[in-house]
Amino acid sequence: MPDGKNLVLVASKGGFPKHPAWFHNLRAHPLTYVQVGAERRRVRARVATAAERPRLWDEADALWPGYADYRARTDREIPLVVLEPA
């Protein structure tokens, strides 16, 4: 989802007990590219801070209410990944 100049990804994996593989890939290699429509962007991935999480979850839940179900299904903290312009 857009967040100002950033994009935010929800590493929910449908509430599965483990993080999705792409999350581990971004943690290992945070400098990457993302394509939005016809635009290819260079970005740096980072996990949202504790201070950012409540606001970002509110926005994510408004975008797709199913995320609340995913959080209820798992004991893990579902990461929110912020993609910042690099």
C-alpha positions as CSV (number, residue, x, y, z in Angstrom):
1,M,0.0,0.0,0.0
2,P,1.2,3.5,-0.6
3,D,2.4,5.6,2.4
4,G,3.6,9.0,1.2
5,K,6.7,8.4,-1.0
6,N,7.0,4.9,0.5
7,L,5.3,1.6,-0.1
8,V,4.3,-0.8,2.7
9,L,4.1,-4.6,2.3
10,V,2.3,-6.9,4.7
11,A,4.2,-10.1,5.3
12,S,1.1,-12.0,6.5
13,K,1.4,-15.3,4.5
14,G,-2.3,-15.7,5.3
15,G,-1.6,-16.0,9.1
16,F,0.7,-19.0,8.6
17,P,3.1,-19.5,11.5
18,K,6.2,-18.6,9.5
19,H,7.2,-15.5,7.7
20,P,7.0,-15.7,3.8
21,A,10.1,-16.4,1.9
22,W,10.1,-13.0,0.2
23,F,10.4,-11.4,3.7
24,H,13.6,-13.3,4.4
25,N,14.9,-12.3,1.0
26,L,14.3,-8.6,1.6
27,R,15.9,-8.8,5.0
28,A,19.0,-10.4,3.5
29,H,19.0,-8.0,0.5
30,P,17.2,-4.8,1.4
31,L,18.3,-2.8,-1.7
32,T,16.2,-3.9,-4.6
33,Y,13.7,-2.8,-7.2
34,V,9.9,-2.8,-7.2
35,Q,7.6,-2.2,-10.2
36,V,4.4,-0.1,-9.7
37,G,2.4,0.0,-12.9
38,A,4.9,0.9,-15.7
39,E,7.3,2.5,-13.2
40,R,10.3,0.6,-11.9
41,R,11.6,2.0,-8.6
42,R,14.9,1.5,-6.7
43,V,14.0,0.9,-3.0
44,R,15.5,0.0,0.3
45,A,13.4,-2.4,2.5
46,R,13.1,-2.1,6.3
47,V,10.8,-3.5,8.9
48,A,8.4,-0.9,10.3
49,T,9.2,0.4,13.7
50,A,7.1,-0.2,16.8
51,A,6.0,3.5,16.6
52,E,4.9,3.2,12.9
53,R,3.1,-0.1,13.3
54,P,-0.3,1.1,14.8
55,R,-0.8,3.7,12.1
56,L,0.3,1.3,9.3
57,W,-2.0,-1.5,10.6
58,D,-4.9,0.9,10.7
59,E,-4.3,1.8,7.0
60,A,-3.7,-1.9,6.0
61,D,-6.9,-3.0,7.8
62,A,-8.9,-0.2,6.0
63,L,-7.5,-1.4,2.7
64,W,-8.3,-5.1,3.4
65,P,-10.0,-6.1,6.6
66,G,-8.9,-9.7,6.2
67,Y,-5.5,-8.8,7.7
68,A,-7.2,-8.8,11.2
69,D,-8.1,-12.4,10.7
70,Y,-4.5,-13.2,9.7
71,R,-3.2,-11.6,12.9
72,A,-5.7,-13.6,14.9
73,R,-4.6,-16.9,13.3
74,T,-0.9,-16.7,14.3
75,D,1.2,-16.1,17.4
76,R,3.9,-14.4,15.4
77,E,4.1,-10.6,14.9
78,I,3.3,-10.1,11.2
79,P,6.0,-7.8,9.8
80,L,5.1,-4.6,7.9
81,V,7.9,-3.9,5.4
82,V,8.5,-0.3,4.4
83,L,10.0,0.2,0.9
84,E,11.7,3.6,0.9
85,P,13.1,5.3,-2.2
86,A,16.8,4.5,-2.5
